[in-house]
Structures are given as structure tokens and as C-alpha cells.
Amino acid sequence: MAKKTRLGIESYTLANEQKRYKFQVYIGVNQLTGKQKRTTRRGFKTIKEAELALARIKLQIAKGTFQKQHAETYQNLYDLWIIQYEKTVAESTFVKTKRIFKNHILPAMGAYKVDMINIDVCQQHVNEWAVKLKSFRTVKDYAARVMDFALKREYIKANPFALVDMPVIKKNIGDFEDKEENYYTKEQLVDFLSCLENETNYKSYALFRLLAYSGMRKGEALALRWNDLNFNTNEIRINKALAHGEDNRLYVKPTKTEESRTIKMDKDTMKILAMWNKIQKKDYDILGFDTSKHGQLIFSNTKNKYIQPSNTRAWILRVQDKYHLRRITTHGLRHTHSTLLAAAGVKPNEIKERLGHSDIRTTMNVYTHVTTEAKVAAVEDFARYVNS
């Protein structure tokens, strides 16, 4: 049981059985509410240490120089900031952000006293992140957001991250070696889909065909329902996407740009989807599910629930390895679609609308990923022009 000394200092026990001391002190009246204000200090290892801290605060109160500490450590700041941040972003973004803090930022800075974090401390950690992480700039930006939060609330006078020099990562010769692009050429795509068609997993064939011929994001495809398809006009309405929430929970959110779009599809892909619709009805009837109900998912697991997005990696690797095909990721089929659109001469604005890009600059980057066929054609055009 906690005991108080004559100065109001109270002892308590941590989970590891270690004893600590804390106190609460009156610091005045809140002018807004008229209620008494008190502040609490805890974590002192000895009574003497607590007494000194209490005496110091009382002296500051008497002189009128006391300022209540809203957040003593970076962890405290983060705990306050994350509550507000959650209200400003999608759940999937919130989960990714928490992961960045848990894995990189809080282990490095969580225990620091806020008023002791200076430019040298920030520079040290940015340098460390730059050595270990490709995304160190993102990590630094998130770490700085918490300090911006403190700055707005006048806990600190300046954000030391604003003065950090961003490291330039020097590349070795090996870093400039050619790396295989994450997309297929026209011929490679045809081979890939032909091999898939020979397999028994028609669901994966329909999914990968859809991704390659629509350019939609994997999460958008896995959130599709049959009522999003119009087989009469060969159109697909894309207005949602599957994402990971807290505790790896799958949920549906708006598209990445939070805008819906309707895209035209080729007749053959729609025929493949229609065939999958028939196979799904037959297979899932055996499992005890009526897939004719409104809102039925196009792609679902054996429990007729959302498919874990990571499952598609095993599907694509299986066929690539079995038939000795070049490896690309599932997202690489979106790159394949956009690259082949560019190679076919489709205008940037049309590609932007089809792929659901929010910024034309993202679309223009497609033109740096032209196929080998397009590169050869460009060289031949140059040679004919010079020699004519």
C-alpha cells in the first residue's frame, strides 16, 4: 500500500517490483474554468530526489516562473500526437505510420526529454537511419511531425529537425548495374497468362488477367463485387479498395485518390471474368455459399471472405517458377499495363484517368519505363533518319 511522507510524496511499485516516488502539487487556478490546477511528477528513485524536485517547483511557483510540463519525453509527445493524427488519415495509413514509429523512431528517441532534444541529437539519428533504411527521409519526416506538434503547442520554441542536413547516400559501382524492371514486355505477358491458363487455379488466372488488362491496383481488384461489373457495356466501376487496419484486420476503404472511376475493358477479359463467375458459383455451392446474392465478392477465399492481399505473391511465384518465367510482383502487372499503354501511344491524360493517378507527374514517369521493343524502334527510327 502506498505511503505518503509529510511533504505529500508517495511511494509506488513498478511491475518489476522496483520502488518509485511521486508527488502532486497545487500550481494555481485555471482562469478558464475556475478550478484548481495541479501537476504530478513521478519516477523518482529516492525520496530525496523527489523532495528536491518538489522544492524546485514550489520555488518556481513562488517566483511566477513555473510552466506546467505537458509532455516530458518524446514518447509522451507521440502519445498525444498520434491521437490527433489518427483522425486525419485512413486506417491503413495510420497502421503503417504506427509501424514506422514502433520499429524506428520510438526505440531511438522515445525516452528523450523533450527540452533536451537538439539539432545534434536529431542529426545523429537521421544519419543512423540513412545507413539502415532506404526510406530514411520518410522516417525523419514523421519524427519531425511530433516535434511540430510540440512547437504548435508551445512546448518547445523551435523544431530541431528543421535544421538537420539530409545525408547524401553514396552509391557503389554495383548500384549502377542494370536491374530487371518490375514489368513484362508484351511477349512476356502473353507467355505468363498462357501458362496461368494451363493451371487449375482459374481464380488466379482471372485475377492476374484483370490486373494486367485493367491496370487497377491489387487492393481495388480484391474489393470488387460482381455488381461493379457491367457485362453489357464491358465496364468496371472502381470505387473502393481492400486495406489492412489495426491488428491486421481487412477492411474496405475509398480508392487511393478517394475518387471513383469507370474503365472500359476488352471483351476477352470480360469473357474470362464471366467464366470465373460460373466456376465460382459451382465451386462455392459445394462449400455452402450462395454467390448469386447481391454484393458477392468477385475474388474471395474458401470462407467467402476477403482474400489476404499477400496470398497473391505465392500464386504469382508458383507459376513463374514452374514455367521458368521472369519474376515480377503482382503490382508489376499494373506497371506492365501502364508501360504497354505508353508504348501503344496512348496519351498521358488517358493513362492518368484509367490508372486513377492523382497527379500527371506520376503518369509521366511511365514514359521512363518503355519496353525493349520501343527502345529498338526508337534506335531504328534514328538510324533511318540520319541515313536518309
N, C-alpha and C positions, 0 to 999 in steps of 0.2 A: 504493500500500500504506500502511495506517495506521501512524503512528509515535507512540511514547509518549515523553513527557518524563520527567524524573526524578521528578516527583510523580505519575506514572501517568495524566496527561492525554493523551488520544488524539485525533488528528485523523481526520476522515472527510469524504467529499464527498457533497453532495446531488445529486439528479437534475439540477438546473440548473447543476451544476459548481461551486457555491459551497462553500467550505471551512467546516466547523464543528468544534467541540471538545466532548469528553465525558470523563467520568471515572466510576469506580466506587469506592466507599469502604466499608470494613468498619464496621458500626454495632453489632455485638454478637452475642449468641447467642439464637436463638429458644427460649424456655423450653418451648414445646410439643413441639418436635422435637429440640432439642439441636443443631441445625445453625446454621452461621454465617449471619448476615443481612448483606446488602449492599444499597446503594441506588445507583442510576445517575442522573446528571444529564447532559443533552445539550442541544445547540442554542446553545452559546456561540460568539460570532463571533470572539473573540480568546482567546489563551492566558491573558492577564492576567485577563480576565473569568472564565475557568474557575478560575484559581488563587484568586481572591478568594472564589468560591462554595465551593470546596473547603475553604479555610481557615475560612470561617464555619461550615460543617457540622462540621468537626473540633473547633472551639471549643464548639459546642453539645453535641457528644457528650461532651466532657471535663466540661462543667458539668452534664450529665444533663438538658438541656432539649431535646434533639433529638427531633423527631417525624417519622417517615417520611412522606413525601408519597405518598399513594395515587393521587391524581389532581390534576394541576397545573392543567388547564384544564377548561372546561365540556365541550369535545369529549371529553376523557379520561373525564369522568364519564358522559357519554352513552354512550360505547363500553362501559362497564361495566354501565350500567343497561339498555341495550337487550337484552343477553344474557339478563338475568333476565326482562325484560318479555315477550320472545318466548315464554317458557314459560307465560305466564298468559292469553294471548288467542288467538283464532282467527287463522289465517294471513292472512285478508283484512283483519282489524283491524290486524294487525301491519304489513301493507303500507301501509295508509292512515296509520298513525302515523309510519312512517319517512318518508313523503312530506311530512308536516307539518313534521318536523324538518329535512328536506333543503331545503324551499322557504322556510321562515320562521324557524325558531329557530336552527339552527346557523350560517347566514350572519350572523346578528346577534350571537350570543353565543359561538360555538364557540371563539374564540381567547382569551376572557377567562380570567384567572387566577381560580381558584375563590375564593380568600380575598379577592379584590378586588371580588367581586360583592356589591353592597349594594342597599338599597331604591331609591336614586336611579337606579341602573343598570336595575333591573327595571322601575321606573315608566316610565322613558324608553321602553323597548321595548314595554311594554304600550300606552302612548299611541300609538306608531307603528303597532302592529298594529291598534289600534282605528280609525285613519284609513283603513287599506288593506283590512281584512278584516272581513266580516260575522261570521265565526266567530272573532273575536279572543279571546273568552273561552275557547274550546277550546284555542287556541294557548297562551294563558297557562297554562292548567291543565296541559298537557303539559310546558311549560318548567319549571313548578314541581315536577313529579314527579321530575325529575332532581335537583333540589336537595333534595327529600325523601329521595331515595336517599342523598345525601351526608350528610344530617342523621342518618339511621339508623346510618350507619357512622362517625359522629363525625368526619367530615372538616370539618364546619362546626358551629357552635353554634346557629344559627337559620336558618330559611329566609326570606330577604328577600321572596320573593313573597307570603308570608302577610300582609305589611303594606302591600301595594300597594292603592291606591284604584282601583277599576274605573271607567273613564270612562263617562259617560252620553252617548250619541250623540244630538245634537240633530237633529231632523228638519225638513226644509224643507216648505213648503206642498205642494209637488209630491209629497212622500212619502205624503200622505194621500189622494191621488186614488185613485178606485176602480180596482182591478186585477182582471182576469179570474181567477176561481178555476180551479184545476187539476182540474176535473171536468166531466162532461157532465150536463145535465138528462136526464130520461127521453126526451124527444123528440130531443134531440141525439144520445143514444146510439143510438137506433133508426136515425137517419139515417146515423150513422157506420158501423154494422155493415151496413146495406143497401148502402152504397157499397163497402165491403170485399168483400161477397159478389159484387158485379159484376166484381171484378178476377180476374185469372188466378192470383194467388198464394193458393191455398187454405190453405196452411200458415199464412200470416199472419192470414187470416180466422179460422181455428180457434184460433190463439193469442190474438188480441185478444178473441174471443168468450169464451174460457175466463177470461181475466183479468177481463173486465167482469162476468161472471156468477158468478165464484167469489170474487173479492176477494183472491186469493193474490198474493204478491209475484212479480215477474218472475223472480227467481233461482229461486224454488220451481217455477215453471212450466217453466223451461228445464231443470230437473234431473229432471222427471217421466219415468217409464218406463211402458210400456203395462201392466205388471203392477201399477202403482199404481192403476189404474182398475178398478172393478167395474161392468160394464155391466148386470149383473142387478139390483143394488141402487141403481144411479146414485150411487155414492160414489167419492170420490177420497181416497187416503191421502197426506198431505203430511208427509214426514219428513226432507227434505233440501233443499239449495239450492245453486245454482251460484254460485261466487265467484271473484274474482281473487286469485291468490297471487303469489309472487315472480316477477319477470320476466314479468309479465302472464300467467302460467300459469293456465288454468282448472282448477278442482277442485271437488269436491262436499263440502260441509260440512253439519252439522246446521242446522236452521232457526234463525232469529234468536233465538228463545227457547230453543233446544235441546230443544224438545218436539215430538212428532208430533201430528197431529190428522187426523181423518177428517171430511170435509164432504159433505153431500148436494148433489146437482146437479139442475138441471131436465132433463127428458127431451130437450128440443130441443138443448141444448148437448151432451149426450151423443151425440145422433144426428150432430151436426156432427163431433164427435171420431171417431165410428165411420166416417164418410165419409172423414175425413182418413186414417184407418188404411188404408183400401182404396187411396186415391190414393197414399199413401206406399209401400205395397208395390209398386204398379205402377211408379212413378217411380224408386224406388231399386233395383228389379230391373234396370232399364236401366243404372244406374250400377254394377251389380255387387255390391249389398249385399242380404243376406237379412234383412229386417226382421221375420221371424217368430220369430227367436231370442229366448230369454228375456233380459230386461234391455234390450231395444231402447228407445232414446230416443223420446219422442213427437215432440219438435222437435229436429232435428239439421241440420247443414249438408250440403253436397253430398259431403263426405267421411265422412258419418255420424258426425261428432264433435259436441261441444258447440258451440252457436251462440254467437258473441260477443254478450254482452248489449247492447252498443252498437248492434248491427245493427237492433234493433227501432225505434230512433229514425228511421232512414231509411225503414223500412216505414210507420210511422205518419204521418210528414211527407208522404210521397208521396201518400197517399190524401186527407189533409187539404187539401193544396194543390190537388190535381187537382179536387176537388169543392167547393172553397171552404168548407171546414168550419172551425170554430173550433179553434185549436191547443190541445191538451193533451199532456202527456207520456205515455209508456207507464205510468209509475207513477200517472198521473192516472186510469187505469181502476180502480185499487184504491180511490182516493178516490171515484170515481163509484159503485162498488159499495157502499161503506160509507155514503155520503151517501144513496143511494136506499133502503138498508135502514132508515136512521133515518127518512126521510120516509115509509116504508111502515109505520112504527110498531113495528118490531122492537125488542125490549128490549135495553138496553146489554150485559147479560151474554151474550146470544145472539150479538150482533155481535162481542164480545170473543173468544168461542170460535171463531167462524167465521174471523175475520181473523188469529187467532193473536197477539193483543196480550198482552204480559206484564203490563200494568198497566191497570186500568179507567180511569185518567185519560186514557190515550191514546184509548180508545174514546169517552169523554165529549167529547173535542174534536171528534168527528164532528158533534155536535149544534150546533156553531157554524157548520157548513157546510151548512145546509139549502138546498134548491133554491128557485128563484124561485117555483115553484108552491106550495111550502109556505109561503113568506112571504106570498103573496097570500091563501092560505086563512086564515092567522092574522089578517090585517087584516080580512078579511070576517067572520070569527067575532067579532072585537072589535066591529065596527060593528053586527052583528045584536044582540049582547048589550046594547050601550048604547042602541040604538033600540027595544028590545023593551019 
